[in-house]
Amino acid sequence: MAHGKRRGVWRRFCRHRVAVACLALLALMMLLALLAPLIAPYAPTKPVGQFAQPPGPGHLLGTDKIGRDVLSRNLYAMRVSLFVGLMATLISTAVGVLLGLVSGWFGGPADKAIMGFTDMVMSFPYILLVLVAAAIFQPGLKSIVLILGFVDWPGVARLVRGNVLSLKETNFAKSDVTAGLPGGYILFSEILPNTIAPVLVYATSVFALSILDEAALSFLGMGVQPPTPSLGNLLNGAESLSVLTGKPWLWVPAGTTIILLVVCINFVGDALRDALDPRNTE
C-alpha cells in the first residue's frame, strides 16, 4: 500500500473517535497481557492469601477460592485468551484465504469441491460444531486453538472466492494472463493484495468471536484447563449463586475484560471497514 494511501486510510480511521479510543485501550490491554510475567504481583497458580479474600491493600482484586491473587490471574488469563483468539484467527484466515484463492481462480471441479465442503461445514450450527469438536479432542490450550482455527475458515473462504471471481474479470488480471505470467504469481502478487482489505476487516470479527468461544468452552470445562488461567475458566466462580451475589470480585474482573476486549475489537473492525472502503475517498 502506497504511503499516501496509508495516510488516507489512517485519516479516515481517526474520524471514528470511539474506534481510536478503543484501539488505544486494546493496545494497552495487549501490552498488559504481554508484560504479565513482569507486572503481575504474584504467581497465577500459587495460593498467596486467605480463601476468597475481598479486595484490599495486599490484593487489589482479592483472592479466589483457594487463595490465589485475582489480579495476577486476570493478567495471565487475558494473555492466554488473547493468544487463543489471535492464533485461531491466523489459522482460520490462512486456511480460508488459500481455499478461496484456489476456488475462485481455478474454478471447475476444484471450485465445486471446495465450495461444496464449505457449504457442508456452514450447514452445521456453529456452536454445535465447536462443542462436538471440543468433546472429541482432549481439552487444552492447543486443542482449543486448533478447533477454533479450523471451524472459522468458511466465511473467509467465501469472501475471498467472491473477490477473486470479481478481480479475474479486471483488465490487469486479463493482461497478466495474456502475457503468460504464472497463475501463482498472479494470485499472490496481483489478486491477493487487492483482497487483503476485506479479509482484515473480517478477521477482526473472527478475533472477537474466537475470544468469546474460548471463554464459553473454558467456562464449560472443555477449553483451557486449570490451573492455567483463562478468562473463561475464571468465570467458573459465577456458577454458584452465593458467589454470583456475594463475591463479585471472583468473576466481575474476568467478565469485564471479555466485554472490553470484544467491544473494542468490534469498534476497531467497523472503523477499519469504513477506512478501507475504496468508495470512501474523503
C-alpha positions as CSV (number, residue, x, y, z in Angstrom):
1,M,0.0,0.0,0.0
2,A,1.4,3.4,-1.0
3,H,2.4,5.8,1.7
4,G,-0.2,8.4,0.6
5,K,-2.9,5.7,0.6
6,R,-1.9,4.6,4.1
7,R,-2.2,8.1,5.3
8,G,-5.6,8.4,3.8
9,V,-6.7,5.2,5.5
10,W,-5.4,6.3,8.8
11,R,-7.0,9.7,8.4
12,R,-10.4,8.2,7.7
13,F,-9.9,5.8,10.6
14,C,-9.2,8.6,13.0
15,R,-12.5,10.2,12.2
16,H,-14.1,7.4,14.3
17,R,-13.1,8.8,17.7
18,V,-14.7,5.9,19.6
19,A,-12.7,3.5,17.5
20,V,-9.4,5.4,18.1
21,A,-10.1,5.2,21.9
22,C,-10.9,1.5,21.6
23,L,-7.7,0.9,19.6
24,A,-5.7,2.7,22.4
25,L,-7.5,0.6,25.1
26,L,-7.0,-2.6,23.1
27,A,-3.3,-1.8,22.7
28,L,-3.0,-1.1,26.5
29,M,-4.7,-4.4,27.3
30,M,-2.4,-6.3,24.9
31,L,0.6,-4.7,26.5
32,L,-0.5,-5.6,30.0
33,A,-1.1,-9.2,28.9
34,L,2.3,-9.3,27.2
35,L,4.0,-7.9,30.3
36,A,2.1,-10.1,32.7
37,P,5.2,-12.0,33.9
38,L,6.8,-8.7,34.9
39,I,3.9,-6.7,36.3
40,A,1.7,-9.4,38.0
41,P,2.3,-9.1,41.8
42,Y,2.1,-12.9,42.4
43,A,2.4,-16.2,40.6
44,P,-1.0,-17.0,39.0
45,T,-1.2,-20.6,40.2
46,K,0.1,-20.4,43.8
47,P,-2.1,-19.6,46.9
48,V,-0.8,-16.4,48.4
49,G,-3.6,-15.3,50.8
50,Q,-6.7,-16.2,52.6
51,F,-9.5,-18.1,50.7
52,A,-11.9,-15.7,48.9
53,Q,-10.4,-12.6,50.5
54,P,-12.1,-9.4,49.4
55,P,-10.2,-6.7,47.6
56,G,-7.7,-4.8,49.8
57,P,-4.3,-3.3,50.0
58,G,-2.4,-6.6,49.7
59,H,-4.6,-8.0,46.9
60,L,-6.2,-5.2,44.8
61,L,-8.8,-7.6,43.3
62,G,-8.9,-10.0,46.2
63,T,-8.1,-13.7,46.1
64,D,-10.0,-16.7,44.7
65,K,-11.5,-19.7,46.5
66,I,-8.1,-21.2,47.2
67,G,-6.2,-18.0,47.9
68,R,-4.7,-17.2,44.5
69,D,-4.4,-13.5,43.6
70,V,-7.2,-12.5,41.3
71,L,-5.3,-9.6,39.7
72,S,-2.4,-11.8,38.8
73,R,-4.7,-14.5,37.4
74,N,-6.6,-12.0,35.3
75,L,-3.4,-10.6,33.7
76,Y,-2.3,-14.1,32.8
77,A,-5.8,-15.1,31.7
78,M,-6.0,-12.1,29.4
79,R,-2.7,-13.2,27.9
80,V,-4.0,-16.8,27.3
81,S,-7.3,-15.7,25.8
82,L,-5.7,-13.1,23.5
83,F,-3.2,-15.8,22.4
84,V,-6.1,-18.2,21.6
85,G,-8.0,-15.6,19.7
86,L,-5.0,-14.4,17.7
87,M,-3.8,-17.9,16.8
88,A,-7.3,-19.1,15.9
89,T,-7.8,-16.0,13.7
90,L,-4.4,-16.6,11.9
91,I,-5.2,-20.2,11.3
92,S,-8.7,-19.7,10.0
93,T,-7.7,-16.7,7.9
94,A,-4.8,-18.6,6.3
95,V,-6.9,-21.6,5.5
96,G,-9.8,-19.5,4.2
97,V,-7.6,-17.3,2.1
98,L,-5.8,-20.3,0.5
99,L,-9.0,-22.2,-0.3
100,G,-10.8,-19.1,-1.5
101,L,-7.9,-18.2,-3.9
102,V,-7.8,-21.7,-5.3
103,S,-11.6,-22.0,-5.6
104,G,-12.1,-18.6,-7.3
105,W,-9.1,-18.7,-9.6
106,F,-9.2,-22.3,-11.0
107,G,-12.9,-22.8,-10.8
108,G,-14.3,-26.1,-12.3
109,P,-14.0,-29.2,-10.2
110,A,-11.8,-27.6,-7.6
111,D,-14.3,-24.8,-7.1
112,K,-17.2,-27.3,-6.8
113,A,-15.3,-29.5,-4.3
114,I,-14.1,-26.6,-2.1
115,M,-17.4,-24.8,-2.1
116,G,-19.3,-28.0,-1.5
117,F,-17.2,-28.8,1.5
118,T,-17.5,-25.1,2.7
119,D,-21.3,-25.3,2.4
120,M,-21.4,-28.6,4.3
121,V,-19.4,-27.1,7.2
122,M,-21.5,-24.0,7.3
123,S,-24.7,-26.1,7.3
124,F,-23.9,-27.3,10.8
125,P,-24.9,-25.0,13.7
126,Y,-21.7,-23.2,14.6
127,I,-21.8,-23.7,18.4
128,L,-22.8,-27.3,18.0
129,L,-19.8,-27.9,15.7
130,V,-17.5,-26.3,18.2
131,L,-18.9,-28.3,21.1
132,V,-18.7,-31.6,19.3
133,A,-15.1,-30.9,18.3
134,A,-14.2,-29.9,21.8
135,A,-15.8,-33.1,23.2
136,I,-13.9,-35.3,20.8
137,F,-10.4,-33.9,21.4
138,Q,-8.7,-33.7,24.7
139,P,-9.3,-30.2,26.3
140,G,-6.4,-27.9,26.4
141,L,-4.8,-24.8,25.0
142,K,-3.5,-26.4,21.8
143,S,-6.8,-28.2,21.2
144,I,-8.9,-25.1,21.6
145,V,-6.7,-23.1,19.2
146,L,-6.9,-25.8,16.5
147,I,-10.6,-26.3,17.0
148,L,-11.5,-22.6,16.7
149,G,-9.0,-22.2,13.8
150,F,-10.5,-24.9,11.7
151,V,-14.2,-24.1,12.2
152,D,-14.0,-20.3,11.4
153,W,-12.5,-20.5,7.9
154,P,-15.6,-21.0,5.7
155,G,-16.6,-17.3,5.9
156,V,-13.1,-16.2,4.9
157,A,-13.1,-18.7,2.0
158,R,-16.4,-17.5,0.6
159,L,-15.3,-13.8,0.9
160,V,-12.0,-14.4,-0.8
161,R,-13.6,-16.5,-3.6
162,G,-16.1,-13.8,-4.4
163,N,-13.4,-11.2,-4.6
164,V,-11.2,-13.4,-6.8
165,L,-14.1,-14.0,-9.2
166,S,-14.6,-10.3,-9.5
167,L,-10.9,-9.5,-9.9
168,K,-10.5,-12.1,-12.6
169,E,-12.6,-10.0,-14.9
170,T,-10.5,-6.9,-14.4
171,N,-8.2,-5.6,-17.2
172,F,-5.0,-6.0,-15.2
173,A,-5.7,-9.7,-14.4
174,K,-6.6,-10.4,-18.0
175,S,-3.5,-8.7,-19.3
176,D,-1.3,-10.8,-16.9
177,V,-2.9,-13.9,-18.2
178,T,-2.4,-12.8,-21.8
179,A,1.3,-12.0,-21.0
180,G,1.7,-15.6,-19.9
181,L,2.5,-14.9,-16.3
182,P,2.3,-17.9,-14.0
183,G,-1.0,-18.4,-12.1
184,G,0.7,-18.4,-8.8
185,Y,2.4,-15.1,-9.4
186,I,-0.9,-13.5,-10.5
187,L,-2.7,-14.9,-7.5
188,F,-0.2,-13.8,-4.8
189,S,1.2,-10.7,-6.4
190,E,-1.9,-9.2,-8.1
191,I,-5.1,-10.8,-6.8
192,L,-4.2,-11.3,-3.1
193,P,-3.1,-7.7,-2.3
194,N,-6.4,-6.4,-3.6
195,T,-8.3,-8.9,-1.3
196,I,-6.4,-8.0,1.9
197,A,-8.6,-5.2,3.0
198,P,-11.9,-7.1,3.3
199,V,-10.1,-10.0,4.8
200,L,-8.6,-7.8,7.5
201,V,-12.0,-6.4,8.4
202,Y,-13.5,-9.9,8.5
203,A,-10.6,-11.1,10.6
204,T,-11.5,-8.7,13.4
205,S,-14.9,-10.3,13.8
206,V,-13.2,-13.7,13.9
207,F,-10.8,-12.5,16.5
208,A,-13.7,-11.3,18.8
209,L,-15.7,-14.4,18.1
210,S,-12.7,-16.6,19.0
211,I,-12.2,-14.9,22.3
212,L,-15.9,-15.4,23.1
213,D,-15.8,-19.0,22.0
214,E,-12.7,-19.7,24.2
215,A,-14.5,-18.1,27.2
216,A,-17.6,-20.2,26.6
217,L,-15.7,-23.5,26.2
218,S,-13.4,-22.9,29.1
219,F,-16.4,-21.9,31.3
220,L,-17.9,-25.3,30.4
221,G,-14.7,-27.1,31.2
222,M,-14.0,-28.0,27.6
223,G,-11.3,-25.4,26.8
224,V,-8.2,-24.2,28.7
225,Q,-7.9,-26.4,31.8
226,P,-7.0,-25.2,35.3
227,P,-4.6,-24.3,36.8
228,T,-3.8,-22.4,33.6
229,P,-5.9,-19.3,33.9
230,S,-8.1,-18.0,31.0
231,L,-10.9,-15.5,31.1
232,G,-13.4,-18.3,30.5
233,N,-12.4,-20.6,33.4
234,L,-12.1,-17.6,35.7
235,L,-15.8,-17.2,35.2
236,N,-16.4,-20.6,36.8
237,G,-16.8,-18.7,40.1
238,A,-20.1,-17.4,38.8
239,E,-21.7,-20.8,38.8
240,S,-22.6,-20.6,42.4
241,L,-25.4,-18.2,43.4
242,S,-23.7,-17.3,46.6
243,V,-20.5,-16.3,44.7
244,L,-22.5,-14.5,42.0
245,T,-24.2,-12.3,44.5
246,G,-21.8,-12.1,47.5
247,K,-18.3,-12.4,46.0
248,P,-18.3,-10.4,42.7
249,W,-14.5,-10.0,42.7
250,L,-14.3,-13.6,41.7
251,W,-16.0,-13.1,38.3
252,V,-16.6,-9.4,37.6
253,P,-12.9,-8.6,36.5
254,A,-12.9,-11.5,34.0
255,G,-16.3,-10.7,32.7
256,T,-15.5,-7.0,32.3
257,T,-12.3,-7.9,30.5
258,I,-14.1,-10.1,28.0
259,I,-16.7,-7.3,27.3
260,L,-14.0,-4.7,26.9
261,L,-11.9,-6.8,24.5
262,V,-14.9,-7.8,22.3
263,V,-16.4,-4.3,22.2
264,C,-13.0,-2.7,21.4
265,I,-12.2,-5.2,18.6
266,N,-15.7,-4.8,17.1
267,F,-15.4,-1.0,17.1
268,V,-12.0,-1.1,15.5
269,G,-13.3,-3.5,12.9
270,D,-16.2,-1.3,12.0
271,A,-13.9,1.8,11.6
272,L,-11.4,-0.3,9.6
273,R,-14.1,-1.3,7.2
274,D,-15.1,2.3,6.6
275,A,-11.4,3.4,6.3
276,L,-10.5,0.7,3.8
277,D,-13.7,1.1,1.7
278,P,-12.4,2.1,-1.8
279,R,-15.5,4.2,-2.4
280,N,-14.6,6.4,0.6
281,T,-12.2,8.9,-0.8
282,E,-12.9,11.8,1.6
